Amino acid sequence: MTKKQDKTILNTIIVDDCIKVMNEMPENSVDLIFADPPYNLQLGEALTRPDNSNVNGVYEEWDSFESLAAYDDYTRRWMSAARRVLKDDGALWVIGSYHNIFRVGYILQDLGFWILNDIIWNKVNPMPNFKGTRFTNAHETLIWASKNPNSRYTFNYEAMKALNEDTQMRSDWQIPICTGKERLKDAAGEKLHPTQKPESLLYRVIMASSKVGDVILDPFFGTGTTGAVAKKLGRNFIGIEKDAAYAAGAKARIDAVERVANEVCLEYSAKKRQPRVPFGAVVERGMLSPGDILYDAARKHCAVVRSDGTIKNEQTEGSIHQVGAAAQNAPACNGWVYWYFENENKELVCIDTLREQIREEKGL
C-alpha cells in the first residue's frame, strides 16, 4: 500500500464511521490529526435554568456509551486507527472535558504517543452552573502529542510568539465559545451541532503545529471547523463524519470559505534551527587562543579563554554561557551574544561572528 495520500479524498468530507475509514486509508499519510471525540458526558436528566427552560445539552446518540469500559474500548480503537495513518513526524491533538480527558490521556500513552503539552482552553464566556451544586465548568483540555518520543514534529514557535504580540505563547488559552454568526443553525433555527468549536481555537492549533500544504485529518468532523480553518490557512483537510446533516452543514460552510489568492500572505515567522557549534571549535581553529580575554559589551566584565574551550574570571569558571550568567547574576545567558573579543584595532567584536564563520566553512 502506498504511503502517499489518495488525492481523491483531500479536501472532502467522508460520511462514514471514522474507524472504518481510517483503517482503509494509507498508512503514514497525514501530517496532523485534530480529534474532537465524544466526551461521554453522561448527563442523565435534562438540565434546566432557574426559569425552568431547558438547557441545550448533549443528548445525542453518538455521545452515549453503555459503560466506561465501552467508552475506553471505542477510544482505543479510533486512536489506534489514527496512529496508523499518522506520519512518524506527525502529531495528534485531542480535546475533551473532565468527563473523558483523563481516560483519553491514559489510553493515548498506552498506545505509544508522546505527550508534548496539555493546553487549557479557558472559555471567557462559559455556560453558567444553573444548579449551583458545582464550580462553573469554564475550561476544556487539549492534549498535544507526537507519534513517539523521537518524532520531529512541527512547532511554529516564532509564529505563535508573533501571534501573541512577541510574547511566548502559554499553555492557557483565553478564547470564547462559539456564538453568533459563526454558530451553524438547522432549518428550525436551532444549533446544528451541540459542541461546535470556535474557529479561533482551531486557528491556533493549526498555525502552531502544521505547515502550508500539510494534510490535516479530523475524524470527528462535525460542522467542519477544522476544514474551514485549514482552507483559510492553505492546508489540506480530510473530514470524516457519520452524521449526514452535520456533513452537509460543514460542506456548505467550507465551500463559502475563499482560499487566500496571494500565498505570500500565508507565510509566517520562522527561525531556521542552526547546527550547534561548541565554543571549543573556535579555540581549536585558532580563531581565539588560550589566554585571550573576552569582555561584555560595556567592558564591565571580562574572562580569560582556556585551552579546553572554557573561560574563567575571578568569580567562576565554566562555559561561555555559565560564566556569562554568573557575571550578570542571571539564571541563564547566551554566551555567544554576551561575550566580545578585541580585534587588531582594539574594537570589540561579538564572538558570535566566529561561530557564523565556522558554519559557513562547513556549509551549515
Salt bridges, closest charged atoms under 4 A:
ASP16 OD2 - LYS20 NZ 2.90
GLU24 OE2 - LYS20 NZ 3.67
ASP31 OD1 - LYS87 NZ 2.90
ASP36 OD2 - LYS197 NZ 2.87
GLU45 OE2 - LYS131 NZ 3.11
ASP72 OD2 - ARG103 NH2 2.66
ASP73 OD2 - ARG77 NE 3.14
ASP88 OD1 - LYS147 NZ 3.46
ASP110 OD2 - ARG76 NH2 3.80
GLU140 OE2 - LYS123 NZ 2.75
ASP172 OD1 - ARG170 NE 2.93
GLU199 OE1 - LYS232 NZ 2.59
GLU199 OE2 - ARG253 NH2 3.01
ASP255 OD2 - LYS251 NZ 2.79
GLU317 OE2 - ARG306 NH2 3.18
GLU342 OE2 - ARG299 NH1 2.71
GLU342 OE1 - LYS346 NZ 3.80
ASP352 OD1 - ARG355 NE 2.74
GLU356 OE2 - ARG359 NH1 2.87
GLU361 OE1 - ARG285 NE 3.33
